């Protein structure tokens, strides 16, 4: 009876996942801290000519979140953590310890930092002598303009986009280089086998009945040594990661 009574009870709806289940609290903390920390430094710590760029900082963050939405088809990648460190580093990542993924907050931070930095550098390179004489005043006026705010959104959108394209390009070049390396290793292995067989035939006097002199034997041994080195020596780390 107890079993049938339990079977008749309706299934309880599953509760919504907690924040700790959907992502790492540490990742959320670091992401929000970095994003808000930059804004607070500009708004309350930096001098006035620099503090006015806080609005461009926010515009860049908005551009970063727009890129995240378009990149993932209107979905957000939540921050998440890595449960444990790794014993060996991947080619493109140096740290061996746990890695926290900041998700969409990372792209907002990238856009927020890139927007005022990029616009200020470009504006400084294209100034007149009068503007150079009062560069801080010129940049302060520039930050309050509406078109600069629009450029801030565009720069914040472009910054993570350019980095994503660059990363994909480097990974593609690395894949092509690894394919070529595998082909060379196969060729070297074949040469190594042929050289060993020729050396064995020369040592046994079975090379078409001819006696091969010591100079030829030494050359075959050198070929085997070069082939062994090519098969065992890894390429430089920079060549593998950068194609």
C-alpha positions in Angstrom: 0.0 0.0 0.0 2.8 2.4 0.8 4.4 1.8 -2.5 1.2 2.4 -4.5 0.5 5.5 -2.4 4.0 6.9 -3.3 3.4 6.1 -6.9 0.2 8.1 -7.0 1.8 11.2 -5.7 2.5 13.8 -8.4 6.1 14.6 -9.2 7.3 17.7 -7.6 8.5 20.4 -10.1 12.2 20.8 -10.1 13.4 24.0 -8.5 15.3 26.6 -10.5 19.0 26.0 -10.4 20.8 28.1 -7.9 23.5 30.6 -8.8 26.2 28.2 -7.6 24.9 25.5 -9.9 24.6 27.7 -13.0 28.1 29.2 -12.7 31.0 29.8 -10.3 30.4 32.4 -7.7 34.0 33.3 -8.0 33.7 33.9 -11.7 30.7 36.2 -11.1 32.6 38.0 -8.3 35.7 38.6 -10.4 33.8 39.7 -13.5 31.6 42.2 -11.7 34.5 43.5 -9.7 36.6 44.1 -12.8 33.7 45.7 -14.7 32.5 48.0 -11.9 36.1 48.6 -10.6 37.1 50.2 -13.9 34.0 52.4 -13.9 34.4 53.5 -10.3 38.1 54.4 -10.8 37.2 56.6 -13.8 34.2 58.2 -12.1 35.5 58.9 -8.6 39.3 58.6 -8.6 40.5 59.9 -11.9 40.9 63.6 -12.5 38.1 65.4 -14.4 39.6 65.3 -17.9 39.8 61.5 -17.6 36.6 61.0 -15.4 34.4 62.2 -18.3 35.4 59.1 -20.2 33.4 57.0 -17.8 30.4 57.3 -20.1 32.5 56.0 -23.0 33.5 53.1 -20.7 29.8 52.2 -20.3 29.2 52.6 -24.0 32.0 50.2 -24.7 30.6 47.7 -22.2 27.2 48.0 -24.0 28.9 47.3 -27.3 30.6 44.2 -25.8 27.3 42.7 -24.6 25.8 43.4 -28.0 28.6 41.4 -29.6 28.0 38.6 -27.2 24.3 38.4 -28.0 24.9 38.4 -31.8 27.7 35.9 -31.6 25.7 33.4 -29.6 22.4 34.0 -31.4 20.8 36.1 -28.6 22.1 33.9 -25.8 24.4 34.8 -23.0 27.4 32.6 -21.9 27.2 32.6 -18.1 30.4 32.8 -16.0 31.6 29.4 -15.0 34.6 28.0 -13.1 37.1 25.2 -13.5 36.9 22.6 -10.7 40.6 21.7 -10.8 43.9 22.7 -12.3 45.6 20.9 -15.2 49.0 19.2 -15.1 50.0 20.3 -18.6 49.4 23.6 -20.2 47.6 23.9 -23.5 49.5 25.6 -26.3 47.5 28.8 -26.1 47.1 29.1 -22.3 50.0 29.4 -19.9 48.4 28.9 -16.5 48.3 25.4 -15.0 45.9 26.2 -12.2 42.1 26.5 -12.2 40.7 28.8 -14.8 37.5 30.9 -14.3 35.5 31.8 -17.4 34.0 35.2 -17.0 31.6 34.6 -19.9 29.7 37.6 -21.2 31.2 39.7 -18.4 34.6 39.2 -20.0 33.5 40.6 -23.3 31.8 43.5 -21.6 35.1 44.3 -19.8 37.0 44.0 -23.1 34.7 46.4 -24.8 34.6 48.8 -21.9 38.4 49.1 -21.6 39.0 49.1 -25.4 36.4 51.9 -26.2 37.9 54.9 -24.4 41.5 53.7 -25.0 41.1 53.3 -28.8 39.2 56.5 -29.3 41.6 58.5 -27.2 44.6 57.2 -29.0 43.1 57.8 -32.5 42.0 61.3 -31.5 45.4 62.1 -30.2 47.1 61.1 -33.4 44.8 63.4 -35.4 45.0 66.7 -33.6 46.0 70.2 -34.7 48.7 72.2 -33.0 46.1 74.2 -31.0 44.6 71.0 -29.8 48.0 69.6 -28.9 48.6 72.7 -26.8 45.5 71.8 -24.6 45.3 68.1 -25.1 43.5 67.4 -21.9 40.8 70.0 -22.5 40.4 68.6 -26.1 39.9 65.1 -24.9 37.5 66.2 -22.2 35.4 68.0 -24.8 35.6 65.0 -27.1 34.3 62.6 -24.4 31.1 64.7 -24.0 30.2 64.6 -27.7 27.3 62.4 -28.9 29.3 61.0 -31.8 32.0 59.9 -29.5 29.4 58.0 -27.4 28.4 56.2 -30.6 32.0 55.4 -31.5 32.4 54.0 -28.0 29.6 51.5 -28.6 31.2 50.6 -32.0 34.7 50.2 -30.5 33.3 48.1 -27.6 31.6 45.8 -30.2 34.6 45.5 -32.4 37.2 44.8 -29.7 36.0 41.2 -28.7 35.1 40.6 -32.4 38.6 41.4 -33.6 40.2 39.3 -30.9 37.9 36.3 -31.7 38.8 36.6 -35.4 42.5 36.8 -34.6 42.3 33.8 -32.3 40.6 31.7 -34.9 43.2 32.8 -37.5 46.0 31.7 -35.2 44.3 28.4 -34.4 43.8 27.7 -38.1 47.4 28.5 -38.9 48.5 26.2 -36.1 46.3 23.4 -37.4 47.9 23.7 -40.9 51.4 23.7 -39.4 50.6 20.6 -37.3 49.3 18.9 -40.4 52.5 19.7 -42.3 54.5 18.5 -39.3 52.7 15.2 -39.3 53.4 14.8 -43.0 57.1 15.5 -42.5 57.3 13.0 -39.6 55.8 10.3 -41.8 58.3 11.1 -44.6 61.2 11.0 -42.1 60.0 7.7 -40.7 60.0 6.2 -44.2 63.5 7.6 -44.9 64.6 6.2 -41.6 63.4 2.7 -42.4 65.0 2.7 -45.8 68.3 4.0 -44.4 68.3 1.3 -41.8 67.6 -1.4 -44.3 70.3 -0.1 -46.7 72.8 0.0 -43.8 71.9 -3.6 -42.8 72.4 -4.8 -46.4 75.7 -2.9 -46.7 76.9 -4.4 -43.4 76.0 -8.0 -44.6 77.4 -7.5 -48.1 73.9 -8.1 -49.6 73.6 -4.9 -51.6 73.5 -6.4 -55.0 76.7 -8.3 -54.3 78.6 -5.0 -53.9 80.8 -4.2 -50.9 79.9 -0.8 -49.6 82.8 1.2 -48.2 82.9 2.8 -44.8 82.2 6.3 -46.1 78.8 5.2 -47.4 78.0 3.4 -44.1 78.9 6.6 -42.2 76.6 8.6 -44.5 73.7 6.1 -43.8 74.3 6.3 -40.1 74.2 10.1 -40.3 70.9 9.9 -42.2 69.5 7.7 -39.5 70.7 10.1 -36.8 69.1 13.1 -38.5 65.9 11.1 -39.0 65.8 10.1 -35.3 66.3 13.7 -34.2 63.6 15.0 -36.5 61.1 12.4 -35.1 61.9 13.0 -31.5 62.7 16.7 -31.2 59.5 18.8 -30.7 59.2 22.1 -32.7 59.6 25.4 -30.8 56.6 26.4 -28.7 56.2 29.7 -30.5 56.0 28.0 -33.9 53.3 25.6 -32.8 51.0 28.2 -31.3 51.5 30.9 -33.9 51.4 28.7 -37.0 
